[in-house]
């Protein structure tokens, strides 16, 4: 407890002063997060039902993993296109249309008569659900003000995890009481509720497109040679990559003000983008900064891949099978995953303050290492209580570490390109959602629980080392 209080005190001292989010912006961020969470609920509800499907269709652990992976394949294929379409046409209609389709597919999944039909339904749910999550998180990332980025994105991550955890809880409770078909009807209710709420709270400014940063062909007024050199450097830096932000891009304020985070005082004519950073850095430093941001982008994607392997290959595939072997009921399994969310939500205020204070490595590395150790203990936890405890420890560790990549993405993504950057990030994660269940199911069938668990633990540990090697700590921030 004293450690937690000490961390909170450090975060409070280091956190820069900022104004609270205006009610209008806060309300729309909450709505976007709830849309994402409702999509998470629809696919998480099937987790406690996996052993039931194994008995129904007489399939191996590998094919049960394929049920989870089919969903990941759909998401993998749609993430980047969804992000690009949101950047170009705006997110609102795309997101709401995908959520309506997800509700329909979720309900129809209840009546899947064969494994083949179930796999197709899960694939379609992945396409539609992946679109909802990618677009929703891209909107939140684009609207997160720089001085409250940790709080906003940590909240988005927590709400997303809450939705993912509520799915198994709902699925387990409904499955034990009303049977398999009722699970999918119950899972669709939150999505319908969020749809109605969104339609009743329209906001054109929040859901409009974020303008991409463009470098003018010439300055509006004569500039001294040093300023012209700076402008050329900024142009060169910007052309190096349109996914990460150059020094010039970092302080942009366009029609959607990202720094002042005040949607109630929009100024469409305002464009206070500055080349101050590039002026101080020069062309070489500017290129170095973009290279650093690209390395950070790679590092956060490595961690994203690992987190998705842990969630889909571990919590949603390996854990239900191993839990069934030690005598866990569907309700116990769902509640164990639900506890992960409760603990994560309890930690949210502290994590948000630390993220706002600049902490990145100090959260991610311990979180992923805790997850690795807990996962390695799966085979030796031979009772429902012990197994539930290590599942919670692994889930909380992955949740703490998993918050960081989204914040780093907001740090480095260029304005107007958040959808594309988020699409790549989600696709990398969904590659883990595909590979994880299949690889762990295969390892479980051929080499046993020990090999599968140690493989998953290695993924968590290696991702922490990769982040440590690729993502540099800014010298100006001692908390990263």
C-alpha positions in Angstrom: 0.0 0.0 0.0 2.8 2.4 0.8 4.4 1.7 -2.6 1.1 2.6 -4.3 0.9 5.8 -2.3 4.5 6.6 -3.2 3.9 6.1 -6.9 0.8 8.3 -6.7 2.8 11.0 -5.0 5.5 10.9 -7.6 2.9 11.0 -10.4 1.2 14.0 -8.8 4.4 15.9 -8.5 5.5 15.2 -12.1 2.1 15.6 -13.8 1.9 19.0 -15.6 -1.1 21.2 -14.8 -4.0 21.0 -17.2 -7.6 22.0 -17.5 -10.3 19.4 -17.0 -11.9 18.0 -20.1 -15.0 20.0 -21.1 -18.2 18.1 -20.7 -18.9 17.9 -24.4 -15.6 16.3 -25.2 -15.7 14.0 -22.2 -19.2 12.8 -23.1 -18.2 11.9 -26.7 -15.1 10.1 -25.6 -17.2 8.0 -23.2 -19.6 7.2 -26.0 -16.8 6.1 -28.3 -15.3 4.0 -25.6 -18.6 2.3 -24.9 -19.1 1.5 -28.5 -15.7 -0.3 -28.5 -16.6 -2.0 -25.2 -19.9 -3.3 -26.5 -18.2 -4.9 -29.5 -15.7 -6.5 -27.1 -18.6 -8.0 -25.1 -20.1 -9.7 -28.2 -17.1 -11.8 -28.9 -15.9 -12.4 -25.3 -19.2 -14.1 -24.4 -18.2 -17.2 -26.4 -15.1 -17.9 -24.2 -16.9 -20.0 -21.5 -18.8 -21.8 -24.2 -15.7 -23.2 -25.9 -15.6 -26.5 -23.9 -19.3 -26.9 -24.7 -18.6 -26.5 -28.4 -15.8 -29.0 -28.1 -18.3 -31.6 -26.8 -21.0 -30.6 -29.3 -18.7 -30.9 -32.4 -16.2 -33.4 -31.0 -13.2 -31.3 -31.9 -9.6 -31.1 -30.6 -7.9 -28.2 -28.8 -6.5 -27.0 -32.1 -9.9 -26.7 -33.7 -11.2 -24.9 -30.6 -8.4 -22.5 -31.1 -9.5 -22.2 -34.7 -12.9 -20.9 -33.4 -11.1 -18.1 -31.6 -8.6 -17.6 -34.5 -11.4 -17.2 -37.1 -12.5 -14.1 -35.3 -8.9 -12.8 -35.4 -8.5 -13.5 -39.1 -11.6 -11.3 -39.8 -10.1 -8.5 -37.7 -6.7 -8.9 -39.3 -8.1 -8.3 -42.8 -10.2 -5.3 -41.9 -8.2 -3.2 -39.5 -6.0 -1.3 -42.0 -8.9 -0.7 -44.6 -11.2 0.4 -41.8 -8.6 2.9 -40.5 -7.9 4.3 -44.0 -11.6 4.6 -44.7 -12.2 6.4 -41.4 -9.4 8.9 -42.2 -10.8 9.6 -45.7 -14.6 9.6 -45.2 -15.1 10.1 -41.5 -15.7 7.6 -38.8 -19.3 7.9 -37.6 -21.3 6.1 -40.3 -18.7 3.4 -40.8 -18.6 2.6 -37.1 -22.4 2.6 -36.6 -22.9 0.5 -39.7 -20.3 -2.1 -38.5 -21.9 -2.3 -35.1 -25.4 -2.9 -36.5 -23.9 -5.7 -38.6 -22.1 -7.1 -35.6 -25.4 -7.3 -33.6 -27.1 -9.2 -36.5 -24.2 -11.7 -36.8 -23.9 -12.2 -33.1 -27.6 -13.2 -32.8 -27.4 -15.5 -35.8 -24.3 -17.2 -34.4 -26.6 -18.7 -31.7 -28.1 -21.0 -34.4 -24.9 -22.2 -36.0 -25.6 -25.9 -36.8 -22.1 -27.0 -37.7 -18.5 -26.1 -37.0 -18.1 -24.7 -40.5 -21.0 -22.3 -40.1 -19.7 -21.3 -36.7 -16.3 -20.5 -38.1 -17.9 -18.3 -40.9 -19.9 -16.5 -38.3 -16.9 -15.9 -36.2 -15.0 -14.6 -39.2 -17.8 -12.1 -40.0 -17.9 -11.0 -36.4 -14.2 -10.4 -36.6 -14.6 -8.2 -39.7 -17.4 -6.1 -38.2 -16.1 -6.1 -34.6 -12.6 -5.2 -35.8 -14.0 -2.3 -37.7 -15.8 -1.0 -34.6 -12.7 -1.2 -32.4 -10.2 0.2 -34.9 -12.4 3.2 -35.8 -13.5 3.8 -32.3 -10.0 3.8 -30.8 -8.7 5.9 -33.7 -11.3 8.6 -32.9 -10.3 8.6 -29.3 -6.6 8.7 -30.1 -7.2 11.6 -32.5 -9.2 13.6 -30.0 -7.0 12.9 -27.0 -5.4 16.2 -25.9 -1.7 16.1 -25.5 -1.7 17.1 -21.8 -4.4 14.5 -20.9 -3.3 11.7 -23.3 -2.5 9.3 -20.5 -5.8 9.8 -18.7 -7.9 9.5 -21.9 -6.2 6.5 -23.5 -5.8 4.7 -20.2 -9.5 5.1 -19.7 -10.2 3.9 -23.2 -8.0 0.9 -22.6 -9.7 0.1 -19.3 -13.2 0.4 -20.8 -12.1 -1.9 -23.7 -10.8 -4.4 -21.2 -14.0 -4.1 -19.2 -16.0 -5.0 -22.3 -13.7 -7.9 -23.0 -14.0 -9.2 -19.5 -17.8 -8.6 -19.3 -18.3 -10.9 -22.2 -17.0 -14.0 -20.4 -18.9 -13.0 -17.3 -22.1 -12.6 -19.2 -21.4 -15.7 -21.2 -20.7 -17.9 -18.1 -23.7 -16.7 -16.1 -26.1 -17.0 -19.0 -24.7 -20.4 -20.2 -25.1 -22.1 -16.8 -28.7 -20.9 -16.4 -30.3 -20.6 -19.8 -28.1 -22.5 -22.3 -25.9 -21.8 -25.3 -28.4 -19.9 -27.5 -29.2 -17.3 -24.9 -25.5 -16.3 -24.6 -25.5 -14.6 -27.9 -28.8 -12.7 -27.4 -27.5 -11.4 -24.1 -24.2 -10.4 -25.6 -26.0 -8.3 -28.2 -27.9 -6.2 -25.7 -25.1 -3.8 -24.7 -24.3 -3.1 -28.4 -27.9 -2.2 -29.1 -28.0 0.1 -26.0 -24.8 1.9 -27.2 -26.2 2.4 -30.7 -29.3 4.1 -29.3 -27.2 6.3 -27.0 -24.9 7.3 -29.9 -27.8 8.3 -32.2 -29.3 10.4 -29.4 -26.0 12.3 -28.8 -24.7 13.4 -32.3 -21.6 15.7 -32.4 -20.3 16.7 -35.8 -17.1 18.3 -34.5 -16.0 15.2 -32.5 -16.9 12.7 -35.2 -15.6 14.7 -38.2 -12.4 14.0 -40.0 -9.1 15.2 -38.3 -7.3 17.3 -41.0 -3.9 15.9 -42.0 -1.0 18.2 -41.6 0.3 19.6 -44.8 3.4 21.6 -45.4 2.8 24.7 -47.4 4.7 25.2 -50.7 6.0 28.6 -49.6 5.8 30.6 -46.4 3.1 33.3 -46.3 5.6 36.1 -45.8 9.3 36.5 -46.5 11.4 34.6 -44.0 15.0 34.9 -43.0 17.4 32.2 -44.3 17.4 30.3 -41.0 13.6 30.0 -41.0 13.7 28.9 -44.7 16.2 26.2 -43.8 14.0 25.1 -40.9 11.0 24.9 -43.2 13.0 22.7 -45.6 14.1 20.5 -42.8 10.5 20.1 -41.6 9.4 19.2 -45.1 12.1 16.6 -45.4 11.2 15.1 -42.0 7.5 15.0 -42.8 8.2 13.2 -46.1 10.2 10.5 -44.3 7.0 9.0 -43.0 3.4 10.0 -43.0 2.5 7.7 -40.1 4.6 9.3 -37.4 4.7 12.9 -36.4 7.7 15.1 -37.2 8.8 17.9 -34.9 6.6 20.3 -36.9 3.5 18.2 -36.5 3.6 17.9 -32.7 2.1 21.2 -31.8 -0.6 21.3 -34.4 -3.9 22.9 -33.7 -6.5 22.6 -36.5 -10.3 22.6 -36.6 -10.2 20.0 -33.9 -7.9 21.4 -31.2 -5.9 18.6 -29.8 -3.9 20.6 -27.3 -6.5 22.8 -25.8 -9.0 20.0 -25.9 -11.9 22.5 -26.0 -14.5 21.5 -28.6 -16.7 24.2 -27.3 -14.4 26.9 -28.6 -13.4 25.7 -32.1 -11.7 28.1 -34.5 -11.8 26.7 -38.0 -9.3 29.4 -39.2 -6.7 28.6 -36.5 -3.6 26.8 -37.6 -0.8 27.4 -35.1 1.4 24.6 -36.3 4.9 25.5 -35.5 8.3 24.6 -36.6 9.9 25.5 -33.3 11.0 21.9 -32.6 12.5 21.5 -36.1 14.2 24.9 -35.7 15.9 23.8 -32.5 16.8 20.4 -33.9 17.9 21.0 -37.5 17.5 18.6 -40.4 19.8 15.9 -39.0 18.1 15.9 -35.5 14.7 16.0 -37.2 15.4 12.9 -39.3 16.8 11.3 -36.1 13.6 12.1 -34.3 11.5 10.5 -37.0 13.7 7.4 -37.0 13.2 7.2 -33.2 9.5 7.5 -33.6 9.5 4.7 -36.3 11.5 2.5 -33.9 8.9 3.3 -31.2 6.1 2.4 -33.6 7.7 -1.0 -34.2 8.3 -1.5 -30.5 4.7 -0.8 -29.6 3.5 -3.1 -32.3 5.7 -5.9 -30.9 4.1 -5.5 -27.5 0.6 -5.2 -29.1 1.2 -8.6 -30.8 2.2 -10.1 -27.4 -0.8 -8.7 -25.6 -3.2 -10.1 -28.2 -1.5 -13.5 -28.0 -2.0 -13.4 -24.2 -5.6 -12.4 -24.5 -6.8 -14.6 -27.4 -4.3 -17.5 -27.1 -4.2 -17.4 -23.3 -7.4 -16.0 -21.7 -9.8 -17.0 -24.5 -8.3 -20.3 -25.6 -5.7 -21.9 -23.3 -7.3 -20.8 -20.0 -10.8 -22.2 -20.7 -9.3 -25.6 -21.6 -6.9 -25.8 -18.7 -9.6 -24.4 -16.3 -12.0 -27.2 -17.4 -9.3 -29.7 -16.6 -8.9 -28.5 -13.0 -12.7 -28.5 -12.5 -13.6 -24.8 -13.0 -17.2 -24.1 -13.9 -18.2 -21.7 -16.6 -19.3 -19.2 -14.0 -16.0 -19.5 -12.1 -14.0 -19.0 -15.3 -16.1 -15.9 -16.3 -15.7 -14.4 -12.8 -12.0 -15.0 -12.7 -11.6 -13.0 -16.0 -14.0 -10.4 -14.6 -11.8 -9.9 -11.5 -9.0 -8.9 -13.9 -11.1 -6.0 -15.1 -12.1 -5.0 -11.5 -8.5 -4.8 -10.5 -7.5 -3.0 -13.7 -10.2 -0.4 -13.1 -9.1 0.0 -9.5 -5.6 0.8 -10.8 -6.8 3.1 -13.5 -6.5 6.5 -11.6 -2.9 5.7 -10.6 -2.0 4.5 -14.0 -3.5 7.5 -15.7 -1.5 9.9 -13.5 1.7 8.0 -14.1 1.1 8.0 -17.9 0.3 11.7 -17.8 3.6 12.2 -16.0 5.5 10.4 -18.8 5.8 6.9 -17.5 6.1 4.3 -20.2 8.8 1.7 -19.5 8.2 1.7 -15.8 4.7 0.4 -16.4 5.1 -1.8 -19.4 8.2 -3.8 -18.4 7.0 -4.9 -14.9 3.5 -5.6 -16.2 4.7 -7.9 -18.9 7.2 -9.7 -16.6 4.5 -10.3 -14.0 2.3 -11.7 -16.8 5.1 -14.0 -18.0 5.7 -15.4 -14.5 2.0 -16.0 -13.8 1.5 -17.7 -17.1 4.4 -20.0 -16.5 2.6 -21.2 -13.3 -0.6 -22.3 -15.2 0.4 -26.0 -15.3 1.2 -26.2 -11.5 -2.1 -24.5 -10.4 -4.1 -27.7 -9.9 -7.2 -26.4 -8.2 -9.9 -23.9 -9.3 -8.8 -21.3 -6.7 -5.1 -21.5 -7.5 -5.7 -21.5 -11.2 -8.0 -18.5 -10.9 -5.4 -16.6 -8.9 -2.7 -17.1 -11.6 -5.1 -16.2 -14.3 -5.9 -12.9 -12.5 -2.2 -12.1 -12.0 -1.4 -12.8 -15.6 -4.4 -10.7 -16.8 -3.6 -7.7 -14.6 0.0 -7.7 -15.6 -0.9 -7.8 -19.3 -3.5 -5.1 -18.7 -1.0 -2.8 -17.1 1.6 -3.4 -19.8 -1.0 -3.3 -22.5 -2.1 0.3 -21.7 1.2 1.7 -22.7 1.3 1.0 -26.5 -1.8 2.9 -27.2 -0.4 6.0 -25.4 2.9 5.7 -27.3 0.9 5.4 -30.5 -0.8 8.7 -29.7 2.7 10.2 -29.0 4.1 9.4 -32.4 1.2 9.2 -34.8 0.9 12.1 -37.3 -2.3 14.2 -37.2 -4.8 13.0 -39.7 -3.1 9.6 -39.9 -4.3 8.1 -36.6 -6.7 5.8 -38.4 -4.0 4.3 -40.6 -1.6 4.0 -37.6 -4.3 2.4 -35.5 -5.2 0.1 -38.3 -1.6 -1.2 -38.5 -1.4 -1.5 -34.7 -4.6 -3.4 -34.5 -3.6 -5.7 -37.4 -0.3 -6.5 -35.7 -2.3 -7.4 -32.6 -4.8 -9.4 -34.5 -2.0 -11.4 -36.1 -1.3 -12.5 -32.5 -5.0 -13.2 -32.1 -4.8 -15.6 -35.1 -1.4 -17.2 -34.4 -1.8 -17.4 -30.6 -4.9 -19.7 -30.3 -3.7 -22.0 -33.2 -0.1 -22.3 -32.0 -1.0 -22.8 -28.3 -3.8 -25.3 -29.2 -1.2 -27.3 -31.3 1.3 -27.2 -28.5 -1.3 -28.3 -26.0 -2.4 -31.3 -28.2 1.2 -32.5 -28.9 3.4 -31.4 -26.0 1.0 -30.7 -23.1 0.1 -27.8 -20.8 3.7 -27.1 -19.7 5.0 -26.5 -23.2 2.0 -24.3 -24.1 2.2 -22.2 -21.0 6.0 -21.7 -21.2 5.6 -20.7 -24.8 3.1 -18.1 -23.9 5.2 -16.8 -21.0 8.1 -16.5 -23.4 6.1 -14.3 -25.7 5.3 -11.9 -22.8 8.9 -11.7 -21.7 10.4 -11.3 -25.1 8.0 -8.4 -25.9 9.2 -6.5 -22.8 12.8 -6.9 -24.0 12.0 -5.8 -27.5 10.2 -2.7 -26.2 13.3 -1.9 -24.0 15.6 -2.2 -27.0 13.4 -0.3 -29.6 11.7 2.5 -27.6 14.0 5.2 -26.3 13.3 7.3 -23.3 13.2 11.1 -23.9 16.1 12.6 -21.9 13.7 15.3 -20.7 11.4 12.8 -19.0 12.8 10.8 -16.1 9.7 8.8 -15.7 9.5 6.9 -19.0 
